[in-house]
Amino acid sequence: MISIKKYLDAAHRGPIVDAVPEQNELLSEAMEAYRSSLVEMGNCSLDACPGLGRELKISLGKLGEGLTGFSTAKEIAATEKSVREKLKDWGGRAAKHYRQKTDEVKEILIVMARTAESVGARDERCAQQINEVTSQLKTIANLEDITQIRASIEKSAAELKTSIGRMAAEGKAAIDQLRVEVTNFQTKLEEAEHIASCDSLTGLRSRLCVEGQIESRMAAGLPFCVAILDINEFKQVNDTYGHVVGDELLQMFATELKSRCRATDTVGRWGGDEFIILLDSGMRVAKAQTDRVRDWVCGNYTLHGRSGTMKLRVNASMGVAEYFPGETMKGLIARADAEMYRHKATTRAQAVGAQK
């Protein structure tokens, strides 16, 4: 998306009307393009998720209507921020919506499989009962001394038995095929769930998955803590050595983080160079565990850059917060994040003091 704020900052510090005619015309066209892009994003959200897209479409439309030819750089920057927040919120809710729909489809398939099994059992019982009837008919026919009647009954019984046998065989084959298809669908659904629950780069749990687990713990009223880790000066790694090296560092850091955490801990990538740990314990135990984790993941990492193998010293800041009953997930994460930034600020201050 075009950042109109950049044009405004470059051209002037006041309303658009104060700009020179050429700049004013360019900015007006850019503003109109911005409004059109917001409308199209709303239309796309409605196509992508009809159940949730209408709300986003209306919100984006209102934000676009609020932009005029007299909007200031500050007003447009606030609009862009609102757009990003609404898109992020809508993306998370849409992902949860489709995850719920996936669960519903899986349940339906399982019910279909069970229904197919019960129908198969019923057909087998019916076939057995009819076979018993044909056997009785044969017995009766043998007791009668009327040749034509006996022959007719025996022929009918044989045909009936053949038909029932064929029906049972065809029904069994259809049920077996249905079972195979249901199994395939279940496998695909499980694979889709795995993809949705994992971060594609690091293999850790995805943010969406971690949020779901936090909500589950909150709903159950279970005691737990969250820890947020942030790799210090990670942006410099990307700027100096490139994103390939940065991605390799994230992968190695995630591997070390996962290896030091307990099997009961949930470890995920929160976003960028931030990671999150859910610990099913109180603050005292969680703090002791996360301190051990931080000591483990900080240190020298051997990476492969454009010029060959190199070693980087990696440090990380961490913040831990314990869940309070009735607290929102947003509030809990905000407390852990604030604690992490306090730790980062303290670390920087100590580094500056050491240099002096």
ABEGO torsion letter per residue (X at the ends): XBBAAAAAAAABABBAAABBAAAAAAAAAAAAAAAAAAAAAAAAAAAABAAAAAAAAAAAAAAAAABBAABBAAAAAAAAAAAAAAAAAAAAAAAAAAAAAAAAAAAAAAAAAAAAAAAAAAAAAAAAAAAAAAAAAAAAAAABABAAAAAAAAAAAAAAAAAAAAAAAAAAAAAAAAAAAAAAAAAAAAAAAAAAABBAAAGBBBAAAAAAAAAAAAAAGBBBBBBBBBBBGAAAAAAAAEAAAAAAAAAAAAAAAAAABBAABBBBBAEEABBBBBBBBBAAAAAAAAAAAAAAABEBBBBBBAAEBBBBBBBBBBBBBBBBBGBBAAAAAAAAAAAAAAAAAAAAAAAAAAAX
